[in-house]
Amino acid sequence: MMNYFDLHCDTIYECLKTNQQLDHNDLSIDLYRGQSCSNWVQTFAFWISDDLRGEAAYQDFLRQYDFFQSQLEQNTQLRLYDGKAFSNYCNAMLSVEGGAVLAGKIERIQELSKRGIRMLTLCWNGENEIAGGALSQGRFTKFGKQVVKELEQQGIIVDVSHLNEPSFWELCDFAEKPFIATHSNAKAICNHPRNLTDDQIIEIRNRKGLIGLNFYLDFLAERTPVIMQNLFQHIDYFLNLGCQDVLAIGSDFDGATVPEWLCGIETVANLYENMVEYYGRDIANKIYFENAQNFFSH
């Protein structure tokens, strides 16, 4: 069995939406099917819709967080990831997707930290109090710059997936610690606003961050059907840009439409074996587990 470290999924939100549990469900990820992995670290993102602002955004975070806590209490094979990945467990890392969760209050960052949040995706697709998302014209605000400084002080990793390009480069002017793109692909391979330009990729590489490969059809290829080779084209491109120590997985399971051959946690083993055959075991292991584990264990 392979080791697997996923930087992003939306399973908690979907469990609540469909009234299902984390141990067994018909979504892309559940604990039972995750037993196909040896050491498994799964980042569960709490998604904040662009429709929610102010206190409503924070309350929706609490709703998702409370549900996760209930799953943690009910399932002995679920544990919080603390930099160590234990076999036969789902080692869960928590993130929030959408800086609107702060409701414009800097003190909320400390509340997130106390609840074990390890990453914050600054925006979703729209503009919020922090910066501009990929489908907006927004820019970094004064509050947004304060947020990044406080996140760095609290040890919460900044996630730049969903930032528009101007906001990304504004971030680079003042960010002092490595940041990551949890679920984004290469724009040169698939020209989508959510994917990363060469310069962005190189910037993240130079800052010793991470880039998580996203399995979303629309981020993999501009034409259908999407086949495994389309994903490998992104990997080839990242590797040619020197990202062998940066590249990871950010599946976007349960938050995106994915290929039939990569429809859930039970299918990642087949992808891994194909990656071993195509790239060799060392590179496959780096992408699947080691790069992310090295980043978060230090």
WOJOGI-V311803 format. One record per helix or strand of 3 or more residues. SS is the DSSP state (~ for helix, > for strand). FROM is the first residue (numbers start at 1). TO is the last residue. If there is no record, write none. Layout:
ss=SS from=FROM to=TO
ss=SS from=FROM to=TO
This chain:
ss=> from=4 to=6
ss=~ from=11 to=18
ss=~ from=33 to=36
ss=> from=40 to=47
ss=~ from=55 to=74
ss=> from=78 to=80
ss=> from=90 to=97
ss=~ from=99 to=102
ss=~ from=108 to=114
ss=> from=117 to=121
ss=~ from=142 to=154
ss=> from=157 to=159
ss=~ from=165 to=174
ss=~ from=198 to=206
ss=> from=211 to=213
ss=~ from=217 to=220
ss=~ from=228 to=240
ss=> from=247 to=249
ss=~ from=260 to=262
ss=~ from=265 to=279
ss=~ from=281 to=296
